[in-house]
Amino acid sequence: MRKKKIISLFILMVMLPAIVLSHQGLYEEKDTAGFNDALVLPKPAVSYAVYMRLDHSGDVDFVSFKVDAAMPIEVSLLVPQRSEFLDYYPVFAVVGPGLPAPELEVPFELPVGYGAVVMKSEPQAEREKFHEPFSNTRYYRGFKIFKKEMAEPGTYYIVVWHPEGEYGDYVVIYGEKESFTPKEMLNTYRVISKVWSGNWGKFRGYPPNKQKR
């Protein structure tokens, strides 16, 4: 056990310069099932990469963050850079107080007094690629970016689904400010270790009425 701790500490020290230039890592340990079950972003003022999965056709994922005072919010998605993800475009919405009624259909009931901005991306002819140096992981971009100053205090949500029932792994990219405590650095390393282990990044599926391309 002591040997494992020493090895982990050594790896953390080696990777420290890259970690401090990265988003904090979070991992969806269990499927989220609604607003009351959302994965919580502990510090909304800092940036996160949240590794998540639509587990099955019709699945909807929920992430929450709290706004205490006016602050800028930025949200987008990434998917693994593998051939089976080339045509994978989940949709996300930012849901919260003070936002307008959604212009597109959403697969959930809005809380009373809440609105939603739906970000649906169109497939790219040649999909943009991105290499994340800290985790040495490659992704596809191609998703719209939500940017807005949130003026009204309250709890906000990022909700992700696929309108055609496709499912698979993806990353929620939240915020821009990089900030880490030593404990958060170690946690981010543990999250990336799960990605490296193959537990995330290869899961991709289609509904029964849609053949795999």
ROSE-4610 file (N, C-alpha, C; in Angstrom, 1 decimal, always signed):
// ROSE-4610
residu = [M/M/M/R/R/R/K/K/K/K/K/K/K/K/K/I/I/I/I/I/I/S/S/S/L/L/L/F/F/F/I/I/I/L/L/L/M/M/M/V/V/V/M/M/M/L/L/L/P/P/P/A/A/A/I/I/I/V/V/V/L/L/L/S/S/S/H/H/H/Q/Q/Q/G/G/G/L/L/L/Y/Y/Y/E/E/E/E/E/E/K/K/K/D/D/D/T/T/T/A/A/A/G/G/G/F/F/F/N/N/N/D/D/D/A/A/A/L/L/L/V/V/V/L/L/L/P/P/P/K/K/K/P/P/P/A/A/A/V/V/V/S/S/S/Y/Y/Y/A/A/A/V/V/V/Y/Y/Y/M/M/M/R/R/R/L/L/L/D/D/D/H/H/H/S/S/S/G/G/G/D/D/D/V/V/V/D/D/D/F/F/F/V/V/V/S/S/S/F/F/F/K/K/K/V/V/V/D/D/D/A/A/A/A/A/A/M/M/M/P/P/P/I/I/I/E/E/E/V/V/V/S/S/S/L/L/L/L/L/L/V/V/V/P/P/P/Q/Q/Q/R/R/R/S/S/S/E/E/E/F/F/F/L/L/L/D/D/D/Y/Y/Y/Y/Y/Y/P/P/P/V/V/V/F/F/F/A/A/A/V/V/V/V/V/V/G/G/G/P/P/P/G/G/G/L/L/L/P/P/P/A/A/A/P/P/P/E/E/E/L/L/L/E/E/E/V/V/V/P/P/P/F/F/F/E/E/E/L/L/L/P/P/P/V/V/V/G/G/G/Y/Y/Y/G/G/G/A/A/A/V/V/V/V/V/V/M/M/M/K/K/K/S/S/S/E/E/E/P/P/P/Q/Q/Q/A/A/A/E/E/E/R/R/R/E/E/E/K/K/K/F/F/F/H/H/H/E/E/E/P/P/P/F/F/F/S/S/S/N/N/N/T/T/T/R/R/R/Y/Y/Y/Y/Y/Y/R/R/R/G/G/G/F/F/F/K/K/K/I/I/I/F/F/F/K/K/K/K/K/K/E/E/E/M/M/M/A/A/A/E/E/E/P/P/P/G/G/G/T/T/T/Y/Y/Y/Y/Y/Y/I/I/I/V/V/V/V/V/V/W/W/W/H/H/H/P/P/P/E/E/E/G/G/G/E/E/E/Y/Y/Y/G/G/G/D/D/D/Y/Y/Y/V/V/V/V/V/V/I/I/I/Y/Y/Y/G/G/G/E/E/E/K/K/K/E/E/E/S/S/S/F/F/F/T/T/T/P/P/P/K/K/K/E/E/E/M/M/M/L/L/L/N/N/N/T/T/T/Y/Y/Y/R/R/R/V/V/V/I/I/I/S/S/S/K/K/K/V/V/V/W/W/W/S/S/S/G/G/G/N/N/N/W/W/W/G/G/G/K/K/K/F/F/F/R/R/R/G/G/G/Y/Y/Y/P/P/P/P/P/P/N/N/N/K/K/K/Q/Q/Q/K/K/K/R/R/R]
num = [1/1/1/2/2/2/3/3/3/4/4/4/5/5/5/6/6/6/7/7/7/8/8/8/9/9/9/10/10/10/11/11/11/12/12/12/13/13/13/14/14/14/15/15/15/16/16/16/17/17/17/18/18/18/19/19/19/20/20/20/21/21/21/22/22/22/23/23/23/24/24/24/25/25/25/26/26/26/27/27/27/28/28/28/29/29/29/30/30/30/31/31/31/32/32/32/33/33/33/34/34/34/35/35/35/36/36/36/37/37/37/38/38/38/39/39/39/40/40/40/41/41/41/42/42/42/43/43/43/44/44/44/45/45/45/46/46/46/47/47/47/48/48/48/49/49/49/50/50/50/51/51/51/52/52/52/53/53/53/54/54/54/55/55/55/56/56/56/57/57/57/58/58/58/59/59/59/60/60/60/61/61/61/62/62/62/63/63/63/64/64/64/65/65/65/66/66/66/67/67/67/68/68/68/69/69/69/70/70/70/71/71/71/72/72/72/73/73/73/74/74/74/75/75/75/76/76/76/77/77/77/78/78/78/79/79/79/80/80/80/81/81/81/82/82/82/83/83/83/84/84/84/85/85/85/86/86/86/87/87/87/88/88/88/89/89/89/90/90/90/91/91/91/92/92/92/93/93/93/94/94/94/95/95/95/96/96/96/97/97/97/98/98/98/99/99/99/100/100/100/101/101/101/102/102/102/103/103/103/104/104/104/105/105/105/106/106/106/107/107/107/108/108/108/109/109/109/110/110/110/111/111/111/112/112/112/113/113/113/114/114/114/115/115/115/116/116/116/117/117/117/118/118/118/119/119/119/120/120/120/121/121/121/122/122/122/123/123/123/124/124/124/125/125/125/126/126/126/127/127/127/128/128/128/129/129/129/130/130/130/131/131/131/132/132/132/133/133/133/134/134/134/135/135/135/136/136/136/137/137/137/138/138/138/139/139/139/140/140/140/141/141/141/142/142/142/143/143/143/144/144/144/145/145/145/146/146/146/147/147/147/148/148/148/149/149/149/150/150/150/151/151/151/152/152/152/153/153/153/154/154/154/155/155/155/156/156/156/157/157/157/158/158/158/159/159/159/160/160/160/161/161/161/162/162/162/163/163/163/164/164/164/165/165/165/166/166/166/167/167/167/168/168/168/169/169/169/170/170/170/171/171/171/172/172/172/173/173/173/174/174/174/175/175/175/176/176/176/177/177/177/178/178/178/179/179/179/180/180/180/181/181/181/182/182/182/183/183/183/184/184/184/185/185/185/186/186/186/187/187/187/188/188/188/189/189/189/190/190/190/191/191/191/192/192/192/193/193/193/194/194/194/195/195/195/196/196/196/197/197/197/198/198/198/199/199/199/200/200/200/201/201/201/202/202/202/203/203/203/204/204/204/205/205/205/206/206/206/207/207/207/208/208/208/209/209/209/210/210/210/211/211/211/212/212/212/213/213/213]
x = [+0.8/+0.0/+0.9/+1.9/+2.8/+3.5/+3.9/+4.6/+3.7/+2.4/+1.5/+1.3/+1.3/+1.1/+2.4/+3.5/+4.8/+4.8/+4.4/+4.3/+3.3/+2.2/+1.1/+1.6/+2.3/+2.9/+3.9/+4.8/+5.8/+5.2/+4.2/+3.5/+2.8/+2.2/+1.6/+2.6/+3.8/+4.8/+5.3/+5.5/+5.9/+4.9/+3.6/+2.5/+2.0/+2.5/+2.0/+2.0/+3.0/+2.9/+1.7/+1.5/+0.3/-1.0/-1.1/-2.3/-2.8/-1.9/-2.3/-2.8/-2.5/-3.0/-4.3/-4.8/-6.0/-7.2/-8.3/-9.6/-9.5/-10.2/-10.3/-11.2/-10.8/-11.5/-12.6/-13.8/-14.8/-15.3/-15.8/-16.2/-17.6/-18.5/-19.8/-19.8/-19.8/-19.7/-21.0/-22.2/-23.4/-24.3/-25.2/-26.0/-26.9/-26.9/-27.8/-29.2/-30.2/-31.6/-32.6/-32.1/-33.0/-32.3/-33.1/-32.5/-32.1/-32.8/-32.5/-31.3/-30.9/-29.8/-28.6/-28.5/-27.5/-26.1/-25.1/-23.7/-23.4/-22.8/-22.6/-21.2/-21.1/-19.8/-19.5/-18.5/-18.3/-17.9/-17.1/-16.7/-17.0/-18.2/-18.6/-17.7/-16.9/-16.0/-14.8/-14.5/-13.4/-13.8/-12.9/-13.2/-13.2/-14.0/-14.1/-14.2/-13.6/-13.9/-14.6/-15.9/-16.7/-16.9/-16.3/-16.4/-17.7/-18.5/-19.9/-20.3/-21.4/-21.9/-23.4/-23.9/-25.3/-25.4/-26.0/-25.9/-26.8/-27.8/-28.8/-29.6/-30.3/-31.2/-32.3/-32.4/-33.3/-32.8/-31.5/-30.9/-30.7/-30.8/-30.6/-29.8/-28.7/-27.7/-27.9/-27.6/-27.8/-26.5/-26.1/-25.0/-25.5/-25.1/-25.6/-24.5/-24.8/-23.8/-24.6/-24.1/-24.8/-24.2/-25.0/-24.6/-25.0/-24.1/-24.4/-24.4/-23.6/-23.5/-23.3/-23.5/-23.3/-21.9/-21.9/-20.7/-20.8/-19.7/-19.8/-19.8/-20.5/-20.6/-20.3/-19.4/-19.1/-19.2/-20.0/-20.2/-20.1/-19.5/-19.5/-19.3/-19.2/-18.9/-17.8/-17.2/-16.2/-16.6/-16.2/-16.4/-15.1/-14.9/-13.6/-13.3/-12.0/-11.6/-11.4/-12.5/-12.4/-13.5/-13.2/-14.1/-15.6/-15.9/-17.3/-18.0/-17.2/-17.7/-17.8/-17.3/-17.2/-18.6/-19.7/-21.0/-21.8/-21.2/-21.9/-22.0/-23.2/-23.4/-24.5/-24.2/-25.2/-25.6/-26.8/-27.3/-27.3/-27.0/-27.1/-27.9/-28.4/-29.1/-28.6/-28.5/-28.3/-29.6/-30.0/-31.3/-31.1/-32.0/-31.9/-32.9/-32.9/-33.7/-33.3/-34.3/-33.9/-33.6/-33.6/-33.4/-34.7/-34.7/-35.9/-36.5/-37.7/-38.3/-37.5/-37.3/-36.5/-37.1/-36.3/-36.8/-36.9/-36.3/-36.3/-36.9/-37.5/-38.1/-37.0/-37.4/-36.5/-37.1/-36.3/-36.9/-37.1/-37.4/-37.6/-38.5/-39.1/-40.0/-39.2/-39.3/-38.6/-39.1/-38.2/-38.7/-39.4/-40.3/-41.1/-40.2/-40.5/-39.7/-38.4/-38.1/-36.9/-37.1/-36.0/-36.0/-34.8/-34.6/-33.5/-33.0/-31.7/-31.1/-30.5/-31.1/-30.7/-29.6/-28.5/-27.4/-27.3/-27.9/-27.8/-26.9/-25.9/-24.9/-25.1/-24.8/-24.9/-23.6/-23.7/-22.5/-21.6/-20.3/-19.3/-18.9/-18.6/-18.1/-16.7/-15.9/-14.6/-14.5/-14.6/-14.8/-13.5/-13.6/-12.4/-11.9/-10.6/-10.0/-9.2/-9.0/-8.4/-7.6/-6.3/-5.5/-5.3/-5.7/-5.5/-4.2/-3.2/-1.8/-1.7/-2.4/-2.3/-2.7/-3.8/-4.3/-3.8/-3.2/-2.8/-3.9/-5.1/-6.3/-6.8/-7.3/-7.7/-9.2/-9.8/-11.2/-11.6/-13.0/-13.6/-14.3/-14.2/-15.0/-16.2/-16.6/-17.7/-19.0/-18.9/-20.1/-20.2/-21.5/-21.7/-21.2/-20.8/-20.4/-21.4/-21.8/-22.7/-21.9/-22.1/-21.4/-22.5/-22.5/-23.5/-23.1/-23.4/-23.3/-24.6/-24.4/-25.6/-25.8/-26.8/-27.0/-27.9/-28.7/-29.7/-29.2/-29.1/-28.6/-29.5/-29.0/-29.8/-29.0/-29.7/-29.0/-29.3/-28.3/-28.4/-28.0/-28.4/-28.2/-27.6/-26.8/-26.4/-27.0/-27.9/-28.6/-28.2/-27.9/-27.3/-28.2/-28.5/-29.2/-28.9/-29.4/-29.3/-30.7/-31.1/-32.5/-32.9/-31.9/-32.3/-32.0/-31.7/-31.6/-30.2/-29.3/-27.9/-27.3/-26.3/-25.7/-24.2/-23.5/-22.1/-21.4/-20.1/-19.2/-19.1/-18.9/-18.7/-18.1/-17.7/-17.1/-17.9/-18.3/-18.8/-17.7/-17.5/-16.4/-17.0/-16.6/-17.3/-16.2/-16.4/-15.6/-14.3/-13.5/-12.2/-11.1/-11.4/-10.4/-9.9/-8.5/-7.9/-7.4/-7.8/-7.5/-7.5/-6.5/-6.4/-5.8/-6.4/-5.7/-4.9/-4.0/-3.3/-4.3/-5.3/-6.3/-7.0/-7.3/-8.0/-7.1/-5.8/-4.8/-4.8/-4.8/-4.8/-6.0/-7.2/-8.4/-8.5/-8.0/-7.9/-7.1/-5.9/-5.1/-5.9/-6.6/-7.4/-8.5/-9.1/-10.1/-9.4/-8.3/-7.6/-7.1/-6.8/-6.4/-7.5/-8.7/-9.9/-10.1/-9.8/-9.9/-8.8/-7.6/-6.5/-6.8/-7.5/-7.7/-8.7/-9.4/-10.3/-11.7/-12.0/-13.3/-14.2/-13.6/-14.3/-13.7/-14.5/-13.9/-14.1/-14.8/-15.0/-16.5/-17.3/-18.7/-19.5/-20.2/-21.0/-22.1/-23.3/-24.4/-25.5/-26.4/-27.5/-28.8/-29.9/-31.2/-31.5/-32.4/-32.7/-33.1/-33.7/-34.2/-33.2/-32.0/-30.9/-29.7/-29.3/-28.1/-26.9/-25.9/-24.5/-23.9/-23.4/-22.8/-21.4]
y = [-1.2/+0.0/+1.3/+1.3/+2.4/+2.6/+1.5/+1.6/+2.2/+1.8/+2.4/+3.9/+4.3/+5.8/+6.5/+5.9/+6.6/+6.7/+5.7/+5.7/+6.7/+6.8/+7.8/+9.2/+9.4/+10.7/+11.1/+10.2/+10.4/+10.8/+10.0/+10.3/+11.7/+12.0/+13.3/+14.4/+14.3/+15.3/+15.5/+14.4/+14.5/+15.2/+14.9/+15.4/+16.8/+17.3/+18.5/+19.7/+20.0/+21.1/+21.0/+19.8/+19.6/+19.7/+19.2/+19.2/+20.7/+21.5/+22.9/+23.7/+23.2/+23.8/+23.1/+22.2/+21.4/+21.7/+21.2/+21.2/+20.2/+20.5/+19.4/+18.3/+17.1/+15.9/+15.4/+15.1/+14.4/+13.2/+12.2/+11.0/+10.6/+10.3/+9.8/+8.4/+8.2/+6.9/+6.1/+6.8/+6.1/+7.0/+6.3/+7.1/+8.1/+9.3/+10.3/+10.1/+10.3/+10.0/+11.2/+12.4/+13.5/+14.7/+15.8/+17.0/+16.7/+15.9/+15.7/+14.7/+14.1/+13.1/+13.6/+14.9/+15.4/+15.3/+15.1/+15.2/+16.6/+16.9/+18.3/+18.7/+19.9/+20.6/+21.3/+20.9/+21.5/+22.9/+23.4/+24.8/+25.4/+26.0/+26.5/+27.6/+28.2/+29.2/+28.7/+27.4/+26.8/+25.9/+25.4/+24.6/+23.1/+22.3/+20.9/+20.2/+19.0/+18.0/+16.9/+16.7/+15.6/+14.5/+13.3/+12.2/+11.4/+11.3/+10.8/+9.9/+9.3/+8.3/+8.3/+8.3/+8.0/+6.5/+5.8/+4.4/+3.6/+4.2/+3.4/+4.4/+3.9/+4.7/+5.4/+6.7/+7.4/+7.9/+7.6/+8.1/+9.6/+10.2/+11.7/+11.9/+12.6/+12.9/+14.3/+14.5/+15.7/+16.1/+17.4/+17.9/+19.2/+19.5/+20.8/+21.6/+22.9/+23.9/+25.0/+25.6/+26.7/+28.1/+29.0/+30.4/+31.3/+31.8/+32.7/+34.2/+34.5/+35.9/+35.9/+37.0/+37.0/+36.5/+35.6/+35.0/+34.4/+34.5/+33.9/+32.4/+31.8/+30.3/+29.9/+28.9/+28.4/+26.9/+26.3/+24.8/+24.3/+23.2/+22.5/+21.0/+20.2/+18.8/+18.4/+17.2/+16.5/+15.1/+14.4/+12.9/+12.3/+11.0/+10.4/+10.4/+10.5/+10.5/+9.1/+8.4/+7.0/+7.0/+6.1/+6.1/+5.9/+5.2/+4.9/+6.2/+7.2/+8.4/+9.6/+9.3/+10.4/+11.1/+10.3/+10.8/+11.0/+11.0/+11.1/+12.5/+13.1/+14.5/+14.5/+14.3/+14.5/+16.0/+16.2/+17.6/+17.9/+19.2/+19.6/+20.8/+21.0/+22.2/+22.7/+24.0/+24.7/+25.1/+24.7/+24.9/+25.7/+26.7/+27.5/+28.6/+29.3/+30.5/+31.6/+32.4/+33.5/+33.2/+32.0/+31.6/+31.5/+31.7/+31.7/+30.3/+30.2/+28.9/+28.3/+27.0/+26.3/+26.5/+26.7/+26.8/+25.5/+24.5/+23.1/+22.2/+21.1/+20.1/+19.5/+19.3/+18.7/+17.5/+16.4/+15.2/+15.1/+16.3/+16.3/+17.5/+17.4/+18.5/+19.6/+20.8/+21.9/+22.2/+22.4/+22.9/+24.2/+24.4/+25.6/+26.8/+27.8/+29.0/+28.9/+27.8/+27.6/+27.7/+28.1/+28.0/+27.2/+27.1/+26.3/+26.8/+26.8/+27.1/+25.8/+25.3/+24.1/+24.3/+23.5/+23.6/+22.3/+22.4/+21.3/+21.6/+20.7/+21.0/+20.2/+20.8/+20.1/+19.4/+18.2/+17.4/+18.2/+18.1/+18.7/+17.8/+18.4/+17.7/+17.0/+17.8/+17.3/+17.7/+16.7/+17.0/+17.5/+18.6/+19.2/+18.2/+18.1/+17.2/+18.0/+17.4/+18.1/+17.1/+17.4/+16.6/+17.2/+16.5/+17.0/+16.5/+17.4/+16.9/+16.2/+16.7/+16.1/+14.6/+14.3/+12.9/+12.2/+12.9/+12.3/+11.6/+12.3/+11.7/+12.6/+12.0/+12.7/+12.7/+13.8/+14.0/+14.6/+14.5/+15.2/+16.4/+17.6/+18.7/+18.8/+20.0/+20.1/+20.4/+20.8/+21.1/+22.6/+23.1/+24.5/+24.8/+26.0/+26.5/+27.4/+27.1/+28.0/+29.0/+30.3/+31.3/+32.3/+32.6/+33.6/+34.0/+35.3/+35.8/+35.4/+34.6/+34.2/+35.2/+36.0/+37.1/+36.7/+35.7/+35.3/+34.2/+34.3/+33.3/+32.1/+30.9/+29.7/+28.5/+27.3/+26.1/+25.9/+25.7/+25.5/+24.1/+23.7/+22.3/+22.3/+21.3/+20.9/+19.5/+19.5/+18.2/+17.7/+16.5/+15.9/+14.7/+14.6/+13.5/+13.4/+12.4/+12.3/+12.2/+13.1/+13.2/+11.9/+11.2/+10.0/+8.7/+8.9/+7.7/+7.0/+7.6/+7.1/+7.3/+6.5/+6.6/+6.3/+6.7/+6.4/+7.4/+7.4/+8.2/+9.7/+10.6/+12.0/+12.7/+14.0/+14.8/+16.1/+16.5/+17.9/+18.8/+19.8/+20.8/+22.0/+22.4/+23.5/+24.5/+25.8/+26.8/+26.9/+27.9/+28.2/+28.4/+28.7/+29.0/+27.7/+27.5/+26.3/+26.6/+25.8/+26.0/+24.6/+24.3/+23.0/+23.1/+22.3/+22.0/+20.7/+20.4/+19.1/+17.9/+17.9/+16.9/+16.8/+17.9/+18.0/+17.5/+17.8/+17.3/+15.7/+15.2/+13.7/+13.1/+13.7/+13.2/+13.3/+14.4/+14.4/+13.4/+13.1/+12.0/+10.6/+10.4/+9.2/+9.1/+10.2/+10.2/+9.9/+10.5/+10.2/+8.8/+8.2/+6.8/+5.9/+6.2/+5.5/+5.5/+6.7/+6.9/+6.0/+6.1/+5.3/+3.8/+3.4/+1.9/+1.3/+2.2/+1.7/+1.6/+2.1/+2.1/+3.1/+4.1/+5.2/+5.4/+5.7/+6.2/+5.2/+4.1/+3.1/+2.7/+3.1/+2.7/+3.5/+2.9/+3.6/+2.7/+3.2/+2.3/+3.1/+2.3/+2.8/+2.2/+2.9/+2.3/+1.2/+0.3/-0.9/-0.5/+0.6/+1.0/+1.7/+1.8/+2.5/+1.7/+1.3/+0.5/+1.2/+0.5/+1.1/+1.4/+2.6/+3.1/+2.5]
z = [+0.0/+0.0/+0.0/+0.8/+0.9/-0.4/-1.1/-2.3/-3.4/-3.4/-4.3/-4.1/-2.9/-2.6/-3.1/-2.9/-3.3/-4.9/-5.5/-7.0/-7.5/-6.8/-7.2/-7.0/-5.9/-5.6/-6.7/-7.0/-8.0/-9.4/-9.8/-11.1/-11.0/-9.9/-9.7/-9.9/-9.3/-9.3/-10.8/-11.5/-12.9/-13.8/-13.5/-14.3/-13.9/-12.8/-12.2/-13.2/-14.0/-14.9/-15.9/-16.3/-17.3/-16.6/-15.3/-14.6/-14.3/-14.0/-13.6/-14.8/-16.0/-17.2/-17.8/-17.0/-17.4/-16.6/-17.1/-16.3/-15.2/-14.1/-13.1/-13.7/-13.3/-13.8/-12.9/-13.4/-12.7/-13.5/-12.9/-13.6/-13.1/-14.0/-13.7/-13.2/-11.9/-11.4/-11.6/-11.5/-11.8/-12.7/-13.4/-14.3/-13.6/-14.0/-13.4/-13.9/-13.1/-13.4/-13.4/-13.2/-13.1/-12.4/-12.3/-11.7/-10.3/-9.5/-8.1/-8.0/-9.1/-9.0/-9.8/-10.1/-11.0/-10.4/-11.2/-10.8/-10.5/-9.3/-8.9/-9.2/-9.7/-9.9/-8.6/-7.8/-6.5/-6.5/-7.4/-7.5/-8.8/-9.0/-10.3/-10.9/-10.1/-10.6/-11.3/-11.2/-11.9/-13.0/-13.8/-15.0/-14.7/-15.4/-15.2/-16.6/-16.6/-17.7/-17.0/-17.4/-16.8/-17.7/-17.4/-18.3/-18.0/-19.0/-18.9/-20.0/-19.8/-20.8/-20.9/-22.1/-22.3/-22.4/-21.4/-21.2/-22.2/-22.7/-23.5/-24.3/-25.2/-26.0/-25.1/-25.3/-24.5/-23.1/-22.9/-21.6/-21.7/-20.5/-20.3/-19.1/-19.3/-18.2/-17.6/-16.3/-15.6/-14.8/-15.0/-14.2/-13.6/-12.4/-11.8/-11.2/-11.2/-10.5/-10.0/-8.9/-8.2/-8.5/-8.8/-9.0/-7.9/-7.2/-6.0/-6.4/-7.4/-7.9/-9.4/-10.0/-11.5/-11.9/-12.9/-13.3/-14.8/-15.5/-16.9/-16.9/-17.8/-17.9/-19.3/-19.4/-20.8/-20.7/-21.7/-21.7/-23.1/-23.3/-24.6/-24.4/-25.4/-25.3/-26.2/-25.9/-26.7/-26.7/-27.8/-27.8/-28.2/-27.9/-28.2/-29.7/-30.0/-31.4/-31.9/-32.2/-32.7/-33.8/-34.8/-36.0/-35.7/-34.6/-34.3/-33.7/-33.3/-32.8/-33.8/-35.0/-36.0/-36.2/-36.2/-36.4/-35.2/-34.0/-32.7/-32.3/-32.2/-31.8/-30.8/-29.5/-28.5/-28.4/-27.9/-27.7/-26.2/-25.9/-24.5/-24.3/-23.2/-22.8/-21.5/-21.4/-20.1/-19.5/-18.3/-17.8/-16.5/-16.3/-15.1/-15.0/-13.8/-13.7/-14.6/-15.1/-15.9/-17.3/-17.7/-19.1/-19.9/-21.2/-21.9/-22.1/-22.6/-22.9/-24.0/-24.0/-25.0/-26.4/-27.4/-28.8/-29.5/-28.9/-29.4/-28.4/-28.8/-27.9/-27.0/-25.7/-24.7/-24.1/-23.8/-23.3/-21.8/-21.2/-19.7/-19.4/-18.2/-17.8/-17.1/-17.4/-16.8/-15.4/-14.4/-13.1/-13.2/-12.3/-12.3/-12.3/-13.2/-13.2/-13.9/-14.5/-15.3/-16.8/-17.5/-18.9/-19.3/-20.6/-21.2/-22.5/-22.7/-24.0/-24.5/-25.7/-26.2/-27.3/-27.2/-28.1/-28.9/-30.1/-31.1/-32.2/-32.4/-33.4/-34.7/-35.8/-37.1/-37.4/-38.0/-38.4/-39.3/-39.0/-39.8/-41.0/-42.1/-43.3/-43.0/-42.3/-41.8/-40.3/-39.5/-38.1/-37.4/-36.7/-36.0/-34.9/-34.8/-33.8/-32.8/-31.6/-30.5/-29.7/-29.4/-28.6/-27.2/-26.2/-24.8/-24.2/-24.1/-23.7/-22.4/-21.4/-20.0/-20.0/-20.5/-20.5/-21.8/-22.7/-24.0/-24.7/-24.7/-25.2/-26.4/-27.4/-28.6/-28.7/-29.1/-29.1/-30.5/-30.7/-31.8/-31.1/-31.8/-31.4/-32.3/-32.7/-33.6/-32.9/-31.6/-30.8/-30.6/-30.6/-30.3/-28.8/-28.6/-27.3/-26.7/-25.5/-24.7/-23.9/-24.1/-23.4/-22.9/-21.6/-21.2/-19.8/-19.5/-18.1/-17.3/-16.3/-15.5/-14.4/-14.5/-13.6/-12.4/-12.6/-11.5/-10.7/-9.4/-8.5/-8.5/-8.3/-8.2/-8.7/-8.8/-9.3/-10.8/-11.5/-13.0/-13.3/-14.5/-14.9/-16.3/-16.6/-17.9/-18.2/-19.2/-19.5/-20.9/-21.0/-22.3/-22.7/-24.0/-24.6/-26.0/-26.7/-28.2/-28.7/-29.6/-30.1/-30.9/-31.4/-32.2/-31.4/-30.2/-29.3/-29.4/-30.0/-30.0/-28.6/-28.3/-27.0/-27.0/-25.9/-25.9/-25.0/-25.0/-24.1/-24.6/-23.7/-24.1/-22.9/-23.1/-22.0/-22.0/-20.8/-20.7/-20.3/-21.1/-20.8/-20.3/-19.0/-18.3/-17.8/-18.1/-17.6/-18.3/-17.8/-18.4/-17.3/-16.1/-15.1/-14.5/-14.6/-14.0/-12.6/-11.7/-10.3/-9.6/-8.8/-8.2/-6.8/-5.9/-4.6/-4.8/-3.9/-4.1/-4.1/-3.3/-3.3/-4.7/-5.3/-6.6/-7.7/-7.6/-8.5/-8.5/-7.3/-7.2/-7.7/-7.4/-7.9/-9.5/-10.1/-11.5/-12.1/-11.5/-11.9/-11.9/-10.8/-10.7/-11.8/-12.1/-13.2/-14.5/-14.8/-16.0/-16.1/-14.9/-14.9/-15.3/-15.0/-15.4/-16.9/-17.5/-18.9/-19.6/-19.1/-19.6/-19.5/-18.5/-18.3/-19.3/-20.1/-21.1/-20.6/-19.3/-18.8/-19.4/-20.1/-20.8/-22.1/-23.1/-24.4/-25.6/-25.3/-26.4/-26.5/-25.6/-25.5/-26.5/-27.5/-28.5/-28.9/-29.0/-29.4/-30.2/-30.8/-31.6/-31.2/-31.4/-31.1/-32.1/-31.7/-32.6/-34.0/-34.2/-35.5/-36.4/-35.8/-36.6/-36.7/-37.9/-38.1/-37.8/-37.3/-37.1/-38.5/-38.6/-39.8/-40.0]
